Amino acid sequence: MMTMSKQQTAVEWLEDNLIGNPFSEKDFSHNVNLFKQAKEMEKEQIIKAADHIMIYDNKGNYPTLGEIYYKENYES
C-alpha cells in the first residue's frame, strides 16, 4: 500500500518560514504561542468544512468525516 505524505497547511508553511528567524527570544516565544493558536483555529476550520457526515467505527464512536480527514491528512 502506498503511504501518502501529510499535507502542510498554510499556517505550518508560514511557521516553517518565519519561526526560524526571530528577532529575539521574546519574539520567538511570542511567535510559537501565536502559531499554536493559529494551528488550532485552522484545524477547527478544516474539520468544520468537512463535518457534514458522521462515520460509525467498530468501537461505538462517531468521529466526523472532518476529524478523520484532518487526522489522515494533517497529523503526523
N, CA, C and O atoms as CSV, one atom per row, in Angstrom:
chain,resi,resn,atom,element,x,y,z
A,1,MET,N,N,0.839,-1.171,0.000
A,1,MET,CA,C,0.000,0.000,0.000
A,1,MET,C,C,0.890,1.242,0.000
A,1,MET,O,O,1.865,1.312,0.747
A,2,MET,N,N,0.559,2.191,-0.817
A,2,MET,CA,C,1.344,3.417,-0.933
A,2,MET,C,C,1.051,4.352,0.236
A,2,MET,O,O,-0.109,4.638,0.532
A,3,THR,N,N,2.094,4.822,0.895
A,3,THR,CA,C,1.930,5.746,2.007
A,3,THR,C,C,1.963,7.168,1.486
A,3,THR,O,O,2.889,7.570,0.781
A,4,MET,N,N,0.935,7.922,1.846
A,4,MET,CA,C,0.876,9.311,1.409
A,4,MET,C,C,1.532,10.194,2.459
A,4,MET,O,O,1.362,9.977,3.659
A,5,SER,N,N,2.266,11.168,2.013
A,5,SER,CA,C,2.847,12.114,2.966
A,5,SER,C,C,1.770,13.083,3.416
A,5,SER,O,O,0.812,13.359,2.693
A,6,LYS,N,N,1.947,13.589,4.620
A,6,LYS,CA,C,0.969,14.524,5.178
A,6,LYS,C,C,1.067,15.856,4.455
A,6,LYS,O,O,2.153,16.297,4.079
A,7,GLN,N,N,-0.066,16.480,4.270
A,7,GLN,CA,C,-0.109,17.790,3.642
A,7,GLN,C,C,0.327,18.843,4.652
A,7,GLN,O,O,0.199,18.649,5.861
A,8,GLN,N,N,0.827,19.921,4.162
A,8,GLN,CA,C,1.223,21.024,5.020
A,8,GLN,C,C,0.183,22.126,4.886
A,8,GLN,O,O,-0.171,22.536,3.780
A,9,THR,N,N,-0.297,22.596,6.025
A,9,THR,CA,C,-1.274,23.675,5.993
A,9,THR,C,C,-0.558,24.997,5.754
A,9,THR,O,O,0.666,25.080,5.854
A,10,ALA,N,N,-1.325,26.015,5.441
A,10,ALA,CA,C,-0.752,27.344,5.224
A,10,ALA,C,C,-0.087,27.868,6.489
A,10,ALA,O,O,0.964,28.506,6.427
A,11,VAL,N,N,-0.700,27.599,7.637
A,11,VAL,CA,C,-0.119,28.058,8.905
A,11,VAL,C,C,1.199,27.335,9.168
A,11,VAL,O,O,2.159,27.955,9.627
A,12,GLU,N,N,1.260,26.041,8.887
A,12,GLU,CA,C,2.508,25.300,9.080
A,12,GLU,C,C,3.606,25.828,8.154
A,12,GLU,O,O,4.762,25.951,8.560
A,13,TRP,N,N,3.240,26.137,6.913
A,13,TRP,CA,C,4.217,26.692,5.974
A,13,TRP,C,C,4.756,28.019,6.493
A,13,TRP,O,O,5.964,28.256,6.478
A,14,LEU,N,N,3.851,28.884,6.951
A,14,LEU,CA,C,4.258,30.182,7.470
A,14,LEU,C,C,5.164,30.008,8.686
A,14,LEU,O,O,6.176,30.697,8.815
A,15,GLU,N,N,4.801,29.094,9.566
A,15,GLU,CA,C,5.616,28.832,10.751
A,15,GLU,C,C,7.020,28.372,10.351
A,15,GLU,O,O,8.016,28.870,10.875
A,16,ASP,N,N,7.090,27.423,9.424
A,16,ASP,CA,C,8.398,26.925,8.967
A,16,ASP,C,C,9.271,28.041,8.411
A,16,ASP,O,O,10.492,28.018,8.567
A,17,ASN,N,N,8.652,29.002,7.773
A,17,ASN,CA,C,9.416,30.058,7.123
A,17,ASN,C,C,9.690,31.273,8.003
A,17,ASN,O,O,10.563,32.077,7.679
A,18,LEU,N,N,8.968,31.421,9.099
A,18,LEU,CA,C,9.171,32.577,9.972
A,18,LEU,C,C,9.796,32.237,11.314
A,18,LEU,O,O,10.602,33.013,11.826
A,19,ILE,N,N,9.450,31.113,11.887
A,19,ILE,CA,C,9.847,30.805,13.257
A,19,ILE,C,C,11.359,30.624,13.390
A,19,ILE,O,O,11.918,30.854,14.463
A,20,GLY,N,N,12.007,30.225,12.335
A,20,GLY,CA,C,13.451,30.015,12.394
A,20,GLY,C,C,14.267,31.288,12.367
A,20,GLY,O,O,15.483,31.243,12.552
A,21,ASN,N,N,13.633,32.415,12.144
A,21,ASN,CA,C,14.355,33.678,12.035
A,21,ASN,C,C,13.775,34.764,12.949
A,21,ASN,O,O,13.449,35.852,12.475
A,22,PRO,N,N,13.641,34.483,14.257
A,22,PRO,CA,C,13.086,35.516,15.138
A,22,PRO,C,C,14.104,36.618,15.385
A,22,PRO,O,O,15.310,36.414,15.252
A,23,PHE,N,N,13.601,37.776,15.743
A,23,PHE,CA,C,14.481,38.895,16.053
A,23,PHE,C,C,15.084,38.745,17.447
A,23,PHE,O,O,16.201,39.197,17.699
A,24,SER,N,N,14.337,38.107,18.350
A,24,SER,CA,C,14.817,37.928,19.718
A,24,SER,C,C,14.152,36.698,20.317
A,24,SER,O,O,13.238,36.129,19.721
A,25,GLU,N,N,14.611,36.287,21.502
A,25,GLU,CA,C,13.997,35.155,22.194
A,25,GLU,C,C,12.541,35.469,22.548
A,25,GLU,O,O,11.686,34.585,22.500
A,26,LYS,N,N,12.262,36.715,22.900
A,26,LYS,CA,C,10.892,37.127,23.208
A,26,LYS,C,C,10.007,36.988,21.962
A,26,LYS,O,O,8.875,36.513,22.048
A,27,ASP,N,N,10.531,37.404,20.818
A,27,ASP,CA,C,9.788,37.241,19.558
A,27,ASP,C,C,9.521,35.770,19.283
A,27,ASP,O,O,8.421,35.388,18.883
A,28,PHE,N,N,10.543,34.948,19.505
A,28,PHE,CA,C,10.415,33.517,19.246
A,28,PHE,C,C,9.292,32.925,20.094
A,28,PHE,O,O,8.424,32.228,19.568
A,29,SER,N,N,9.298,33.194,21.393
A,29,SER,CA,C,8.274,32.662,22.294
A,29,SER,C,C,6.883,33.167,21.908
A,29,SER,O,O,5.913,32.409,21.906
A,30,HIS,N,N,6.805,34.433,21.589
A,30,HIS,CA,C,5.531,35.017,21.177
A,30,HIS,C,C,5.029,34.343,19.902
A,30,HIS,O,O,3.855,33.983,19.803
A,31,ASN,N,N,5.913,34.176,18.941
A,31,ASN,CA,C,5.524,33.547,17.675
A,31,ASN,C,C,5.090,32.101,17.864
A,31,ASN,O,O,4.125,31.659,17.241
A,32,VAL,N,N,5.791,31.360,18.716
A,32,VAL,CA,C,5.417,29.967,18.970
A,32,VAL,C,C,3.986,29.904,19.508
A,32,VAL,O,O,3.194,29.075,19.060
A,33,ASN,N,N,3.656,30.764,20.453
A,33,ASN,CA,C,2.302,30.775,21.009
A,33,ASN,C,C,1.261,31.163,19.969
A,33,ASN,O,O,0.178,30.580,19.923
A,34,LEU,N,N,1.585,32.136,19.144
A,34,LEU,CA,C,0.638,32.531,18.097
A,34,LEU,C,C,0.414,31.406,17.094
A,34,LEU,O,O,-0.714,31.175,16.658
A,35,PHE,N,N,1.484,30.706,16.730
A,35,PHE,CA,C,1.333,29.610,15.774
A,35,PHE,C,C,0.532,28.457,16.361
A,35,PHE,O,O,-0.226,27.809,15.639
A,36,LYS,N,N,0.682,28.189,17.643
A,36,LYS,CA,C,-0.134,27.145,18.274
A,36,LYS,C,C,-1.608,27.505,18.171
A,36,LYS,O,O,-2.435,26.659,17.832
A,37,GLN,N,N,-1.935,28.747,18.459
A,37,GLN,CA,C,-3.327,29.200,18.375
A,37,GLN,C,C,-3.830,29.144,16.928
A,37,GLN,O,O,-4.950,28.705,16.668
A,38,ALA,N,N,-3.001,29.588,16.006
A,38,ALA,CA,C,-3.406,29.600,14.593
A,38,ALA,C,C,-3.628,28.187,14.073
A,38,ALA,O,O,-4.565,27.950,13.310
A,39,LYS,N,N,-2.775,27.243,14.477
A,39,LYS,CA,C,-2.936,25.858,14.031
A,39,LYS,C,C,-4.234,25.263,14.560
A,39,LYS,O,O,-4.929,24.549,13.837
A,40,GLU,N,N,-4.567,25.550,15.812
A,40,GLU,CA,C,-5.808,25.035,16.380
A,40,GLU,C,C,-7.014,25.640,15.655
A,40,GLU,O,O,-7.984,24.936,15.374
A,41,MET,N,N,-6.960,26.925,15.354
A,41,MET,CA,C,-8.044,27.570,14.614
A,41,MET,C,C,-8.174,26.956,13.219
A,41,MET,O,O,-9.281,26.679,12.758
A,42,GLU,N,N,-7.042,26.748,12.555
A,42,GLU,CA,C,-7.058,26.178,11.210
A,42,GLU,C,C,-7.595,24.753,11.238
A,42,GLU,O,O,-8.368,24.364,10.363
A,43,LYS,N,N,-7.188,23.970,12.240
A,43,LYS,CA,C,-7.679,22.601,12.380
A,43,LYS,C,C,-9.197,22.598,12.499
A,43,LYS,O,O,-9.871,21.813,11.833
A,44,GLU,N,N,-9.736,23.468,13.339
A,44,GLU,CA,C,-11.181,23.530,13.518
A,44,GLU,C,C,-11.887,23.942,12.229
A,44,GLU,O,O,-12.973,23.446,11.933
A,45,GLN,N,N,-11.281,24.843,11.465
A,45,GLN,CA,C,-11.874,25.263,10.193
A,45,GLN,C,C,-11.898,24.104,9.202
A,45,GLN,O,O,-12.888,23.916,8.495
A,46,ILE,N,N,-10.819,23.328,9.143
A,46,ILE,CA,C,-10.757,22.179,8.230
A,46,ILE,C,C,-11.802,21.149,8.628
A,46,ILE,O,O,-12.504,20.611,7.772
A,47,ILE,N,N,-11.908,20.872,9.921
A,47,ILE,CA,C,-12.883,19.889,10.390
A,47,ILE,C,C,-14.305,20.362,10.087
A,47,ILE,O,O,-15.124,19.576,9.611
A,48,LYS,N,N,-14.606,21.612,10.352
A,48,LYS,CA,C,-15.953,22.135,10.085
A,48,LYS,C,C,-16.293,22.084,8.598
A,48,LYS,O,O,-17.443,21.856,8.225
A,49,ALA,N,N,-15.295,22.295,7.760
A,49,ALA,CA,C,-15.534,22.287,6.318
A,49,ALA,C,C,-15.962,20.913,5.817
A,49,ALA,O,O,-16.706,20.813,4.842
A,50,ALA,N,N,-15.501,19.861,6.473
A,50,ALA,CA,C,-15.844,18.501,6.038
A,50,ALA,C,C,-16.742,17.799,7.042
A,50,ALA,O,O,-16.837,16.572,7.029
A,51,ASP,N,N,-17.395,18.545,7.900
A,51,ASP,CA,C,-18.115,17.996,9.043
A,51,ASP,C,C,-19.575,17.665,8.760
A,51,ASP,O,O,-20.408,17.785,9.658
A,52,HIS,N,N,-19.903,17.262,7.567
A,52,HIS,CA,C,-21.299,17.015,7.245
A,52,HIS,C,C,-21.690,15.541,7.272
A,52,HIS,O,O,-22.863,15.215,7.091
A,53,ILE,N,N,-20.737,14.651,7.492
A,53,ILE,CA,C,-21.036,13.221,7.519
A,53,ILE,C,C,-20.446,12.606,8.786
A,53,ILE,O,O,-19.291,12.865,9.124
A,54,MET,N,N,-21.236,11.796,9.487
A,54,MET,CA,C,-20.750,11.063,10.646
A,54,MET,C,C,-20.460,9.632,10.205
A,54,MET,O,O,-21.207,9.051,9.417
A,55,ILE,N,N,-19.380,9.077,10.718
A,55,ILE,CA,C,-18.998,7.709,10.353
A,55,ILE,C,C,-18.905,6.884,11.633
A,55,ILE,O,O,-18.262,7.298,12.597
A,56,TYR,N,N,-19.544,5.721,11.642
A,56,TYR,CA,C,-19.513,4.835,12.792
A,56,TYR,C,C,-18.276,3.951,12.705
A,56,TYR,O,O,-17.991,3.382,11.651
A,57,ASP,N,N,-17.542,3.833,13.805
A,57,ASP,CA,C,-16.430,2.900,13.809
A,57,ASP,C,C,-16.772,1.707,14.703
A,57,ASP,O,O,-17.799,1.708,15.381
A,58,ASN,N,N,-15.921,0.709,14.701
A,58,ASN,CA,C,-16.222,-0.528,15.429
A,58,ASN,C,C,-16.101,-0.388,16.943
A,58,ASN,O,O,-16.335,-1.362,17.658
A,59,LYS,N,N,-15.750,0.775,17.451
A,59,LYS,CA,C,-15.651,0.999,18.891
A,59,LYS,C,C,-16.862,1.766,19.426
A,59,LYS,O,O,-16.899,2.132,20.601
A,60,GLY,N,N,-17.835,2.005,18.575
A,60,GLY,CA,C,-19.018,2.730,19.005
A,60,GLY,C,C,-18.844,4.235,18.988
A,60,GLY,O,O,-19.684,4.966,19.513
A,61,ASN,N,N,-17.763,4.703,18.390
A,61,ASN,CA,C,-17.522,6.143,18.287
A,61,ASN,C,C,-18.101,6.661,16.981
A,61,ASN,O,O,-18.277,5.916,16.017
A,62,TYR,N,N,-18.387,7.934,16.974
A,62,TYR,CA,C,-18.909,8.568,15.773
A,62,TYR,C,C,-18.038,9.764,15.401
A,62,TYR,O,O,-18.474,10.911,15.510
A,63,PRO,N,N,-16.810,9.499,14.962
A,63,PRO,CA,C,-15.991,10.652,14.533
A,63,PRO,C,C,-16.593,11.252,13.273
A,63,PRO,O,O,-17.177,10.541,12.454
A,64,THR,N,N,-16.452,12.540,13.125
A,64,THR,CA,C,-16.969,13.177,11.925
A,64,THR,C,C,-16.001,12.958,10.773
A,64,THR,O,O,-14.823,12.669,10.979
A,65,LEU,N,N,-16.504,13.097,9.586
A,65,LEU,CA,C,-15.657,12.992,8.415
A,65,LEU,C,C,-14.552,14.039,8.476
A,65,LEU,O,O,-13.422,13.783,8.059
A,66,GLY,N,N,-14.880,15.214,8.995
A,66,GLY,CA,C,-13.884,16.265,9.117
A,66,GLY,C,C,-12.738,15.871,10.023
A,66,GLY,O,O,-11.579,16.135,9.700
A,67,GLU,N,N,-13.039,15.236,11.166
A,67,GLU,CA,C,-11.990,14.790,12.078
A,67,GLU,C,C,-11.108,13.738,11.424
A,67,GLU,O,O,-9.884,13.785,11.537
A,68,ILE,N,N,-11.739,12.787,10.739
A,68,ILE,CA,C,-10.993,11.729,10.049
A,68,ILE,C,C,-10.110,12.335,8.956
A,68,ILE,O,O,-8.933,11.997,8.840
A,69,TYR,N,N,-10.689,13.230,8.161
A,69,TYR,CA,C,-9.936,13.874,7.087
A,69,TYR,C,C,-8.722,14.612,7.643
A,69,TYR,O,O,-7.620,14.487,7.107
A,70,TYR,N,N,-8.917,15.381,8.717
A,70,TYR,CA,C,-7.813,16.142,9.293
A,70,TYR,C,C,-6.716,15.207,9.794
A,70,TYR,O,O,-5.540,15.431,9.510
A,71,LYS,N,N,-7.082,14.170,10.531
A,71,LYS,CA,C,-6.097,13.244,11.076
A,71,LYS,C,C,-5.311,12.535,9.971
A,71,LYS,O,O,-4.096,12.364,10.074
A,72,GLU,N,N,-6.012,12.129,8.923
A,72,GLU,CA,C,-5.337,11.414,7.829
A,72,GLU,C,C,-4.434,12.316,7.000
A,72,GLU,O,O,-3.439,11.849,6.446
A,73,ASN,N,N,-4.763,13.588,6.907
A,73,ASN,CA,C,-4.032,14.461,6.003
A,73,ASN,C,C,-3.084,15.450,6.672
A,73,ASN,O,O,-2.152,15.931,6.027
A,74,TYR,N,N,-3.296,15.764,7.946
A,74,TYR,CA,C,-2.509,16.812,8.562
A,74,TYR,C,C,-1.765,16.413,9.833
A,74,TYR,O,O,-0.791,17.073,10.193
A,75,GLU,N,N,-2.191,15.354,10.528
A,75,GLU,CA,C,-1.484,14.952,11.731
A,75,GLU,C,C,-0.371,13.986,11.364
A,75,GLU,O,O,-0.526,13.142,10.482
A,76,SER,N,N,0.754,14.123,12.054
A,76,SER,CA,C,1.865,13.204,11.745
A,76,SER,C,C,1.965,12.128,12.775
A,76,SER,O,O,2.838,11.264,12.683
